Amino acid sequence: MNGSRILLVVSGGIAAYKAPELLRALRRAGHSVRCVMTEAARAFVAPLVLQTLSGSPVRSALLDTSEEGQIGHIELAEWAEQVLVAPATASFLARMANGLADDLPSTVLLATRAPVLVAPAMNLNMWEHPATRANLTTLRARGVEVVGPDEGELACGFEGPGRMSAPEAIVAHLALLLGPSSLAGERVVVTAGGTREPLDAVRVLGNRSSGKMGYALAAEAARRGATVRLISAPTSLPTPAGVEREDVETALEMRAAVHAAAADASIVLMCAAVADFRPANPVARKIKKEKLDSQDELDAPLDITLQRNPDILAELCRERSSSARFVVGFAAESHDLLAAARRKLARKGCDLLVANDISRRDAGFDSDDNAVLLLTPDGEVDALPLLPKPVLAARILDRVEKMRGARA
Ligand SMILES: Cc1cc2nc3c(=O)[nH]c(=O)nc-3n(C[C@H](O)[C@H](O)[C@H](O)COP(=O)(O)O)c2cc1C
């Protein structure tokens, strides 16, 4: 990601102790950060920490000739490409909503033309107070973006909404706001993870897909401005910022969800590892070992009959009435990667096939990296080297955008 110039405004709530962590996460994401603090914030976090981590002087006072001489408040307001208020106290939100400019941070907020993201953090009753609700409504109506707050145990001992969003979640939300808008207006469906096919009440047939590739694709599509629906088989991954997620378990559930979501989608990325077969006769109760033992067949094998699952990708490619919907298939192969991928592309009829070699130990299932081949129906093959899955997601979407552009 190309870094932006972020002005971090820290106001005086208990969550200000997370500001250094947030600042580091912003720097890690490649942003340049300058920081201003309210007077109250200085009671919760030392300016020297934020100054050291940002590499720039941290300002608080408005009417201070020496500080104003170094970097003027208007200069700060103009410098920022994006303003982030985190944590945003109830009081600071009230001042923003009313256009007050009674300290340095609120004056900068009034003077800037940069977009603003706020991360509120406060006691539950303060958050639910009609005054705070009204202030949020006013700010949203003016285009201020809000991230969080999260629910959970609050520092004041209450339980409920009021916790500042985690620094990584704030940085991810910011990435959505700062991302390119090349997929704005598009509806993208992404499937991810490995389906689980029940065998009995406790056992399932599954596969080793972690869902990381699909989640990276969903995050990247959202970052590019698309409305993204992520249809996810069980994973332990958090939902990417700006993505609407629907959880499914079996191939049949995945099929129903995909067909419903794909109806008005312009791009479908079928990244999930959908089981080709499912147990033909799943048992509602647990299959007991003793039952076999009692038949004096201690070593008797348990035969499981499998039946074929529907081929969702092929169905989707067949059913599209026009060529408007762009369908990307994914293939995981353990041998003869290119030949198998070519056959799959021809059989399914998708617009692009992403093939990966699951026999590699450093890539593929459950790994953070992957190396893939991109195959197009006209016979083109592009080999992408071993890359982190988020980078790969961007490269795949670049290709999708290019092919759709050429088609248009
Ligand atoms: C220990 C302590 C914790 C506080 N935590 C919060 C908080 O999480 N959120 C909030 O809105 N106000 C909180 N306050 C109240 C603010 O500090 C107070 O409203 C202050 O005027 C905010 O100033 P500022 O918005 O200029 O930073 C807290 C106060 C104290 C004493």
Ligand as a Chemical Component Dictionary entry (heavy atoms), coordinates in Angstrom:
data_LIG
# 
_chem_comp.id                   LIG 
_chem_comp.type                 NON-POLYMER 
_chem_comp.pdbx_formal_charge   0 
_chem_comp.three_letter_code    LIG 
# 
loop_
_chem_comp_atom.comp_id 
_chem_comp_atom.atom_id 
_chem_comp_atom.alt_atom_id 
_chem_comp_atom.type_symbol 
_chem_comp_atom.charge 
_chem_comp_atom.model_Cartn_x 
_chem_comp_atom.model_Cartn_y 
_chem_comp_atom.model_Cartn_z 
_chem_comp_atom.pdbx_ordinal 
LIG C1  C1  C 0 -9.805  8.170  34.218 1  
LIG C2  C2  C 0 -10.656 8.835  33.181 2  
LIG C3  C3  C 0 -11.008 8.156  32.062 3  
LIG C4  C4  C 0 -11.783 8.758  31.078 4  
LIG N1  N1  N 0 -12.111 8.028  29.951 5  
LIG C5  C5  C 0 -12.899 8.602  29.023 6  
LIG C6  C6  C 0 -13.260 7.880  27.876 7  
LIG O1  O1  O 0 -12.870 6.717  27.680 8  
LIG N2  N2  N 0 -14.039 8.476  26.950 9  
LIG C7  C7  C 0 -14.498 9.757  27.108 10 
LIG O2  O2  O 0 -15.227 10.226 26.224 11 
LIG N3  N3  N 0 -14.145 10.465 28.181 12 
LIG C8  C8  C 0 -13.370 9.942  29.148 13 
LIG N4  N4  N 0 -13.017 10.659 30.257 14 
LIG C9  C9  C 0 -13.474 12.044 30.367 15 
LIG C10 C10 C 0 -12.606 12.967 29.528 16 
LIG O3  O3  O 0 -11.267 12.865 29.958 17 
LIG C11 C11 C 0 -13.100 14.389 29.615 18 
LIG O4  O4  O 0 -14.394 14.487 29.040 19 
LIG C12 C12 C 0 -12.162 15.359 28.959 20 
LIG O5  O5  O 0 -12.680 16.655 29.095 21 
LIG C13 C13 C 0 -11.986 15.047 27.483 22 
LIG O6  O6  O 0 -11.205 16.060 26.899 23 
LIG P1  P1  P 0 -10.795 16.046 25.370 24 
LIG O7  O7  O 0 -11.983 15.602 24.582 25 
LIG O8  O8  O 0 -10.394 17.419 25.067 26 
LIG O9  O9  O 0 -9.640  15.122 25.224 27 
LIG C14 C14 C 0 -12.234 10.081 31.248 28 
LIG C15 C15 C 0 -11.845 10.774 32.397 29 
LIG C16 C16 C 0 -11.074 10.170 33.348 30 
LIG C17 C17 C 0 -10.714 10.959 34.576 31 
# 
loop_
_chem_comp_bond.comp_id 
_chem_comp_bond.atom_id_1 
_chem_comp_bond.atom_id_2 
_chem_comp_bond.value_order 
_chem_comp_bond.pdbx_ordinal 
LIG C1  C2  SING 1  
LIG C2  C3  SING 2  
LIG C2  C16 DOUB 3  
LIG C3  C4  DOUB 4  
LIG C4  N1  SING 5  
LIG C4  C14 SING 6  
LIG N1  C5  DOUB 7  
LIG C5  C6  SING 8  
LIG C5  C8  SING 9  
LIG C6  O1  DOUB 10 
LIG C6  N2  SING 11 
LIG N2  C7  SING 12 
LIG C7  O2  DOUB 13 
LIG C7  N3  SING 14 
LIG N3  C8  DOUB 15 
LIG C8  N4  SING 16 
LIG N4  C9  SING 17 
LIG N4  C14 SING 18 
LIG C9  C10 SING 19 
LIG C10 O3  SING 20 
LIG C10 C11 SING 21 
LIG C11 O4  SING 22 
LIG C11 C12 SING 23 
LIG C12 O5  SING 24 
LIG C12 C13 SING 25 
LIG C13 O6  SING 26 
LIG O6  P1  SING 27 
LIG P1  O7  DOUB 28 
LIG P1  O8  SING 29 
LIG P1  O9  SING 30 
LIG C14 C15 DOUB 31 
LIG C15 C16 SING 32 
LIG C16 C17 SING 33 
# 
